[in-house]
Amino acid sequence: MIIDTHTHFYDPFRPQGVPWPTKENKLLYRTVLPEHLKPLASPEGVVGTVVVEASRWLEDNQWILDLARNDPFIVGFVSGVVPNQPTFASELTRFAANPLFRGIRVGGGLLVDVDQGTFLADMALLAEKDLTLDVLIFDSAHFAGLSILAERVPNLRIVINHVGNMKIDGAALDPAWVERFQNAAAHPNVFMKVSGLLENSIHRPAPLEVDFYRPLLDCLWDAFGEERLIYGSNWPVCEQAGDYAGCVSIVRSYFAEKGEEASASYFWRNAKQVYKWIERG
């Protein structure tokens, strides 16, 4: 069984359009819905997905929740509700009334100074509601801020997206990246989403041999262990570097080496702990 914790759904051809992707992106600028994912993911053993925001437009959060209402394949939603705004508490309360609403995602810029505005209070509220924070980070300042946030709000579950957006070249990791991962993993409330592997490869199409990704995967395994690594495909973005089957094959091969329990933890059990996704039958 697999729960894919990182997919995006959107429709550029709605009357209001979408803020992302742009028309210039010929691959991604298309209607992307569960009906398009299921034929790709179900043969790989995927039984449900946690959708991650692809828009910061407030009502697009409702659009996803409406999409999920009658589709049990969607087992959770990480939203685009924006913190550090006067309306955050009321917006969070509004959407959190829906049990499929499982958290929010922020960019790394908000982590550079966690003391700015109401950010820490907003994160405390997120934790109080037993919701999760996904973070899209890129550099050392973002990682440093993440560690501060993890210390300040220790009951907040934090998920790093896309292996911190580290570029993958198949070689041994730069010691600076090893340190970033180890420092993040020192906080027990920080988890790593092993997603975006294909897109982070420096090659196009991305290699499918597990050994190309092994230096990174070994580092993450050593840092986060069996209980804090989570599967995500980043579909449809992953199609810029490969296909859905490739997303699964790499990590399936790697975690199979760790045993059945480790594979189950990575592919669905840890996601249940972090997102508390809803079993919908």
N, C-alpha and C positions, 0 to 999 in steps of 0.2 A: 504494500500500500504506500502511495506517495501523496502528500499534500504539497502542492506548489505554492510557496508563500510569496511569490513575486510575479504577478502578471498585471497587465494594463488593459483596460477596455475603454474604448472611446469611439465616437462616430463623427468624423469631420463634416458630414453632410446633414447634420442637424441644422435647423434654421440659424441658430446662434454660432455654429461652427465649433472650433476647439482652440485653446491657446497653444496646444502642442499636439502633434508635430506640425511643422509648417508644410505648405504645399510643395516646397522645394525638395522635401524628402520623399522621393517617388516610391520608396519601399514602404514606409510607415504611414504615409498619408492615405489611409483607407479605413473602412469600417472594420473594427476589431471587437468582436463580441464572443461570449462563451461558445456560441455555435461554431465559431471558426477555430477555437482552441481545442475543443474536445476531440475532434478527429485526429489531432496531432498528439495530444497528451494521454488520452485514454489507452491507446495501445502500449504506452510505456508504464502503465500501472497507476496513473494519476487519477485519483477519485474525487479531488476537490481542490479549490484554489482560494488563497487569500489574495484579494485584489489590492493593489497599491495605487494610490492616486496618480493620475496623469494630468491633473488640472488643479489650480488653486482657486478657481471660480467656486464660490460658496455653494451654489445650487447644483454644481456637478457632483458634490457629495451625495445629494439626494438622488441624482440621476443613477448613480451606481447602486444605491440602496434599493431604488425602485427596480432596477435590473435584476437584483438579487432576490427580490421578493418571491418570484415564482421559479427560480432556478437553483435547486439544491446543490449544484456543482460549486456555487460560490458559498464558502463556509466562513468568510470573514472579509472585512474591508479596513485597510489602513488609509486614512483620509487625508485630504488636503486642507483641513481646518488650520488656520494660521495662528500660532501663538504670538505673544508680545503685542497683542492688539486689544483695545478696550472691550471688544465684543467676544473675545475668546471664550470666556466662561459660559456665556449664554449659548454660543454656537456649539460648544462641546456638549453641553447638557442636552441641547436639542437632538443632536445626532446620536449621542450615547444611549438614548432611550431605545434605540434599535439594537437588539442583541448581536447583530452581525457587525456592528461598528466596533472595531477592535483596537483602534489607536490612530495616531497621526504620524506623518513623516515631515521632517524639516531638513533644510539644507545646512551645510556646515557653517555658513556665515553666522547663524544664530549661536553657534558654539564658541565663537572667537571671544565673546565677552558674555558669559552666562549671567552676569549681574545687571545686564542692561534691562531697563523697563520692568515688566512683570514676568519675564521669562521663567525665573525660578519658581515663582508662585504658580504659574501656569503648569509647569512640570509637576509640581506637587499635587495640583488638582488632577492631572492626568493619572498620577500614581494612585491617588485616593479613589478614583473611579476604576481602578484595576485595569487600566489600559496601557498600551505599549507605545514606545517612541521608536520609530525607524529614523535613522540618520543617514544622509547622503553626504559623505565626507571625502576629501581629496588630499589634504596636506597636513603637515605637522601641527599647524595651529588648530586645525579642526580636531585632530586626535587629542591634543592637549586639553582643549575645551571639553571634549567628551569625558575625559578622566575627571575633570573638575565637577561636571554635572553628575557623574556616577557617584562621586563622593558626597555631593550636597543633597542628592535625592536618592538615597540607597535603595529605596523600595520601588524605584521606577525601573521597569524592564526596558533596556535599550538594545536595539538591533542595528549593527553596522551593515549597511547595504553594499553588495557588489565588491566584497573583499577590500573595502576601502578605496576602490578604484585604482589599485596598484597595477601598473602595466606588467604583463607577463611575457618573458622572453625565453623561458625554459631554463635559465641559469639559476645559480644559487642566489638567494635574496640579498639585496643590499642590507647591511647591518642596521641601517636607519629604519627600514621597514620592519625588520625583526623586532627592534625595540618598540616601535609603535604598536605592533600586534601584542607583544608581551605586556606592555603597559596597560593597554585596553583590557586584556584578559585578566589582569590582576584584580579587576573589579567583578565580583561574582554576579552582578546584575547586568553585565554586558555580554551580548551574544553576537555571533558572526554569521551572517547570511552568506553562504558560499554560492553566490550567484554572480552573473556577469563574467564568467570565466572566458567564454568565447569572445565577448566584446573587448575584454581587457587584454587579449592576446595582441601582440604586435604584428601578427600575420593575418592575412585575409586570403582565402577562408582560414578560420582558426584551426589549428591542429586538433585531432581527435584522440591522439595517443595520450594516455594518462601520464606517462613519464614526463611529458612536456610541462604539465602542471604540478608534478610531484613536489618540487622544492617548495612551492607555495602551500600546497595541501599539507605537507609534513609540518611546516611551520605552524599552520593554523591548528592542526591536530595537537601538536605539542603544547601550544599556548591555551587553547580553549577546551580541549578534551572532548570526550564523547558526548557530553550533555549540553554543550553550548554551540554546536554547529547546526545550521538549518539549511534546507534545500530551497532554492528559488531559481526560476529559469530566466527571469526578466524578458519574458515573451510579450510582445513580438520584437522587442529591441534586439534580442539575440539573433534574429534572422539577418541582421546586418553582417554577421560573421559566420553563421552556420545555420543549422536547423534545430528543431526541438529535440529530436532523437539524440543529436549530438550533445545537447545540454545534459541529458540524463546519462548517456553512456559513459562519459568521463567520470562523473562522481559515483555512478553505480559501480564501476570497476574499482575505484579507489576504496570505497567504503566496504565493498565485499571482502577486501583484504583484511579489514578490521573485524569481520564477523557479523553474524546476523543481528545481534543486539545493537551493535554500532550502526548498522545500516538502518534499522528501524528507528533508532534515535534520531539519526540525521534526516531521514525522509518523512517522518511524521510526528514522532513522539516529542521531540524538542519543540516543534511548532505548537503542539498542544499546550505545553507548559508556558511558552512565551506569549502566544496570541490568544490562547484559550478559545480556539476556533470552535464553531458550532457544528455538532454532528447532526446532519439534516436527513440522513437516510437515503 
